[in-house]
Amino acid sequence: MRTEMRTSRLIVVAALLMLAAPAMAEPAPSMPFVIDGYVHEFCGDPCNGTWVQITNASVSWDAENSSDSNYYRLVLDSSNVSADNVLRFDASGCFRSKTIEYTVAAGEIRDGGFTEEIE
């Protein structure tokens, strides 16, 4: 009787593990990852209509912006960015160009993005 109960319990545990295994193996769903900020001239004034390109490794994206504002925004998929990635920001406008680098933190991945001011 005890052997039958142990065998039954083992079968139940094995069945539960088999059901849980595919769920544990599935990758996490992708989430939106937002990078935004403002572009300023060297004196601190807004630089409206600035073109901002953000590059991660060999993939680049153009951020959305407006000719009436110095605000830029890029919405990526969380699968495009990982913690410790070094992003390169290239900004052109107001008679100058600027390149900066930014290292993505693990907390920013969890939070779904970050804000970076370009001056």
C-alpha positions in Angstrom: 0.0 0.0 0.0 2.8 2.4 0.9 4.7 1.6 -2.2 1.6 2.3 -4.3 1.1 5.7 -2.6 4.7 6.7 -3.2 4.5 5.6 -6.8 1.3 7.6 -7.2 2.9 10.7 -5.7 5.9 10.4 -7.9 3.7 10.1 -11.0 1.7 13.2 -9.9 5.0 15.2 -9.3 6.5 14.1 -12.6 3.3 15.1 -14.4 3.3 18.5 -12.8 7.0 19.0 -13.7 6.3 18.1 -17.3 3.5 20.6 -17.5 5.6 23.3 -15.9 8.7 22.7 -18.0 7.4 24.3 -21.3 6.2 27.4 -19.4 9.6 27.8 -17.8 11.3 27.4 -21.1 9.4 30.1 -22.9 11.2 33.4 -23.3 9.8 36.4 -21.5 7.4 38.5 -23.6 8.8 41.6 -25.2 7.9 44.9 -23.6 8.1 48.5 -25.0 11.4 50.2 -24.2 11.3 54.0 -24.5 14.3 56.3 -24.9 13.5 60.0 -24.8 14.9 63.4 -23.8 15.6 66.9 -24.9 18.4 68.4 -27.1 19.9 71.7 -26.1 22.4 74.0 -27.7 25.8 74.4 -25.9 24.4 77.5 -24.1 21.4 75.5 -22.8 18.8 76.9 -25.2 16.4 74.3 -26.8 17.6 73.0 -30.2 14.3 72.4 -32.0 14.0 69.9 -34.9 17.2 68.0 -34.1 17.8 64.7 -35.8 18.7 62.0 -33.3 19.9 58.6 -34.2 20.5 55.9 -31.6 22.7 52.9 -32.3 23.1 49.6 -30.4 25.9 47.5 -31.8 25.3 47.6 -35.6 21.6 48.5 -35.5 20.4 52.1 -35.7 17.1 53.8 -35.3 16.0 57.4 -35.9 14.1 58.9 -33.0 10.8 60.7 -33.6 11.0 64.5 -33.2 9.3 67.7 -34.3 10.6 70.8 -35.9 8.7 72.8 -33.3 10.3 71.1 -30.3 13.6 69.9 -28.9 12.0 66.7 -27.6 12.9 63.3 -29.1 11.5 59.9 -28.5 12.3 56.3 -29.7 10.1 53.4 -28.8 11.9 50.0 -29.2 11.1 46.5 -28.2 12.8 45.2 -25.0 14.4 42.5 -27.1 16.4 45.3 -28.9 18.2 46.4 -25.7 19.9 44.6 -22.8 21.5 45.7 -19.6 25.1 46.9 -20.1 24.6 47.6 -23.8 26.4 50.8 -24.8 24.1 53.0 -27.0 25.5 55.7 -29.2 23.5 58.9 -29.6 24.2 61.0 -32.7 22.5 64.3 -32.8 22.6 67.0 -35.5 20.9 70.4 -35.4 21.4 74.0 -34.5 24.6 74.2 -36.6 26.4 71.4 -34.8 26.7 67.7 -34.2 27.2 65.8 -31.0 27.8 62.1 -30.2 27.5 60.6 -26.8 27.5 57.1 -25.4 25.2 55.7 -22.7 25.4 52.4 -20.9 21.9 50.8 -20.2 21.4 49.8 -16.5 19.4 46.7 -15.5 16.9 48.8 -13.6 16.1 50.7 -16.9 15.3 47.4 -18.6 12.9 46.6 -15.8 11.4 50.2 -15.9 10.9 50.1 -19.7 13.3 52.9 -20.7 15.2 56.0 -19.7 15.6 59.7 -20.4 18.8 61.1 -21.8 19.4 64.9 -22.2 21.7 65.9 -25.0 23.6 69.1 -24.6 
